[in-house]
Amino acid sequence: MAEHAGHVHVDTDSSVADLIAAYREGPGLVRNAAAGMDAAALLARPIAGKMSTLEVVCHIVDCDQFIADRMKRTIAIDKPLLLGVHATAYLERLHYQERDLELQLRLLDVTREQMAADLERLQPDAWSREAVHSETGLVTLKGLLLHAIDHVDSHLAAIAEKRAALGL
């Protein structure tokens, strides 16, 4: 485990404790990425064809709920089917540009707090539990947790790119 851009970098060799710690850090990283942006900056799309910062945060939060559900089903059910999500359809139909940033951040906090507590109670053999994803095939619980961490990480760069384009 190594520090990277102000947070903990994890990979497939990281310990479960390190993965859960990195997972718990996600909401704070998202909150910090959007900190100090006024309403106009949150809604701005300074890079053609890319989401606004608010839309990115909403995307992170909605996907985090999907991933938490997938982890719960992988823990509770033997080899559940995990359906792919077409996240881009959510952007307009759920009116991401009209959502409240603070509500989104609170939802991310509580989703991760609950899920991390569940993960901390697991026995070591639970981490190899498997599910079948409709698009990517066989996945493990540990792989799902890594995906949750990486998903936030990848979108932090997108928010930083927007901040830079806005001169923030």
Buried (B, 14 or more C-beta within 10 A) or exposed (E): BEEEEEBBBBEEEBEBEBBBBBBBBBBBBBBEBBEEBEEEBBBBBBBEEEBBBBBBBBBBBBBBBBBBBBBBBBBEEEEBEBEEBEEEEBBEEEEBBEBEBEEBBBBBBEBBEEBBEBBEEBEEEBBEBEBEBEEEEEBBBBBBBBBBBEBBBEBBEBBBBBBEEBEB
